[in-house]
Amino acid sequence: MQVSQQIYMVCPHCKRPVAVTREQPYAHCAEHGNIVPMRSAVANPPLPRVLLEEANA
C-alpha cells in the first residue's frame, strides 16, 4: 500500500506545519505556542499573516 500524502512535522492540535530543527524537541505553532510536533499529513493550511499579526498585537 502506498501513502498518497507526504508526511510533515505538524502541530498535534491543529495539524498545521511547523518548523523543527533536529536539536530541539519542541516547535512553535503560531496558534498553540510551544508544542511537541508530530509526524503527519498537513490537514490545515498555515494561518494567514494578517491573523498572526492580530493575535500578537
Backbone as a ProteinNet text record, in pm:
[ID]
protein_1_A
[PRIMARY]
MQVSQQIYMVCPHCKRPVAVTREQPYAHCAEHGNIVPMRSAVANPPLPRVLLEEANA
[TERTIARY]
83.9	0	88.2	57.4	134.3	57.8	132.3	72.2	70.6	-45.1	-57.1	-22.1	-15	17	157.3	224.9	356.8	343.6	447	448	531.8	479	545.4	546	620.3	613.3	503.2	402.8	286.4	253.3	172.9	120.8	19.2	25.2	-70.2	-213	-229.5	-362.1	-436.4	-366.9	-433.8	-385.7	-282.6	-226.6	-176.7	-125.7	-62.3	87.9	157.2	300.9	377.3	483.3	571	715.5	802.3	944.4	1013.7	1092.6	1159.5	1305.6	1394.8	1534.1	1561.8	1658.9	1686.7	1733.6	1794.2	1848.2	1741.7	1625.4	1522.6	1404.9	1360.6	1246.7	1112.6	1112.7	988.1	986.9	868.3	849.6	751.2	738.7	645.5	532.1	411.4	291.1	237.5	201.3	151.4	24.2	-54.6	-181.6	-169	-82.4	-76.4	53.2	146.1	271.4	368.7	448.3	546	474.9	505.8	440.9	545.6	511	591.6	531	603.1	544.2	528.3	443.8	424.8	436.2	464.7	473.2	334.5	286.7	153.8	138.2	30	-5.6	-60.1	-46.9	-99.2	-249.6	-327.7	-473.4	-526.7	-452.8	-495.2	-381.2	-412	-306.5	-254	-132.9	-80.9	-174.7	-173.2	-257.1	-210.7	-304.2	-265.1	-189.4	-96.7	-13.2	-97.6	-208.3	-294.3	-346.5	-390.1	-440.5	-329.2	-208.5	-95.1	-62.1	-63.1	-30.9	-137.4	-265.2	-372.2	-361.3	-323	-310.2	-193.9	-87.9	29.8	17.2	-81.8	-95.9	-158.9
-118.2	0	124.3	218.9	341.6	456.3	542.1	659.9	771.1	830.7	932.9	1072.3	1091.3	1221.7	1219.5	1333.3	1343.3	1363.3	1323.2	1335.6	1457.7	1540.2	1661.6	1662.8	1755.6	1780.8	1884.1	1848.4	1934.1	1949.7	2050	2069.5	1959.2	1891.8	1784.3	1833.7	1962.4	2017.1	2059.3	2133.1	2188.4	2127.5	2044.2	1977.6	2077.2	2193.4	2288.3	2262.6	2286.2	2259.2	2352.1	2299.5	2377.8	2351.3	2446.6	2432	2368.6	2266.7	2192.4	2172.5	2186.8	2150.1	2023.8	1948.3	1820.4	1836.7	1949.4	1969.9	2005.7	2050.3	2096.2	1998.5	1960.5	1869	1940	2074.4	2149.9	2232.5	2270.4	2360.1	2467.7	2573.3	2680.5	2682.5	2664.5	2676.7	2818.1	2885.7	3022.9	3030.7	2925.4	2926.4	2870	2769.8	2698.9	2718.2	2798.3	2824.2	2707.9	2684.3	2575.8	2441.9	2352.6	2220.7	2114.2	1990.3	1877.7	1834.2	1852.8	1822.5	1673.2	1639.9	1500.1	1488.2	1368.3	1342.4	1304.8	1380.7	1356.5	1431.5	1405.5	1484.4	1618.7	1721.1	1852.8	1851.8	1883.6	1885.3	2027.1	2128	2267.4	2350.5	2448.4	2535.3	2625.3	2680.4	2774.3	2893.3	2953.9	3070.7	3187.2	3267.5	3386	3484.6	3557.4	3651.2	3756.8	3799.6	3901.3	3850.2	3725.1	3670.4	3657.5	3623.1	3611.3	3746.1	3851.9	3984.7	4032.4	4002	4041.6	3965.9	3840.5	3759.4	3806.3	3856	3900.5	4044.6	4118.3	4260.8	4274.9
0	0	0	-86.1	-94	-28.5	39.4	101.5	-2.5	-25.5	-128.3	-77.3	54.3	110.2	169	158.9	219	368.5	442.2	587.1	625.6	714	760.6	913	970.6	1113.8	1133.5	1212.8	1230.9	1379.1	1409	1544.1	1571.3	1686	1714.2	1738.2	1763.7	1792.4	1665.4	1577.2	1459.5	1327.8	1331.9	1213	1108.2	1154.5	1064.2	1066.3	954.7	951.9	1044.7	1106.7	1193.4	1152.2	1182.7	1153.4	1273.6	1248.2	1354.6	1316.4	1415	1393.9	1474	1433.7	1498.9	1643.3	1674.3	1808.6	1910.9	1865.9	1958.6	1963.1	2083	2092.7	2073.5	2079.3	2068.6	1941.2	1899	1785.9	1829.5	1749.8	1783.6	1681.7	1731.9	1649.9	1670.6	1562.2	1572.7	1656.6	1656.2	1728.9	1870.4	1891.1	2018.6	2096.3	2046.8	2118.2	2105.4	2211.6	2209	2221.6	2128.4	2123.9	2093.1	2117.7	2073.2	1940.2	1829.7	1699.3	1676.4	1579.9	1542.1	1390.7	1345	1201.9	1151.4	1051.4	998.2	866.9	798.8	682.1	730	648.4	682.3	658.5	762	750	731.4	780.1	770.5	713.4	630.5	578.1	689.6	673	773.8	788.9	908.4	932.2	846.1	791.9	715.2	804.1	746.4	821	892.7	836.2	898.3	1032.4	1037.4	1163.7	1266.8	1221.3	1313.5	1376	1295.6	1346.8	1445.7	1420.7	1513.2	1644.8	1639.4	1760.7	1846.8	1785.7	1859.6	1907.7	1859.9	1897.8	2034.5
[MASK]
+++++++++++++++++++++++++++++++++++++++++++++++++++++++++

